[in-house]
C-alpha cells in the first residue's frame, strides 16, 4: 500500500497511509501542509522501517513485531 509523509508549516510531520485508510490523518493536517515523500509497503513494519531509514533515525523497533509484520492483505485491507 502507498504511504505518505506530510510536512506541516510548523515543522511537524504526519506519516500515514494514502487513500481512504489515511483520510482521517490527512483531515488533521494544516491547509499549507506539503506532501514530501511517498513509498509502497506491504506492512506497517515495512513502512516504518523505510520511514526510519529515510529520516536517518536508526533501526525501527516495535513491541508488536508479530502484528506489525502482518501484511495489509492478511489484515483484510484493500489496496
ABEGO torsion letter per residue (X at the ends): XBBBBBBBAAGBBBBBBBEAAAAAAAAABBAABBBABBBBBABAAAAAAAAAAAAGAEBBBBAAAAAAABBAAAAGBBX
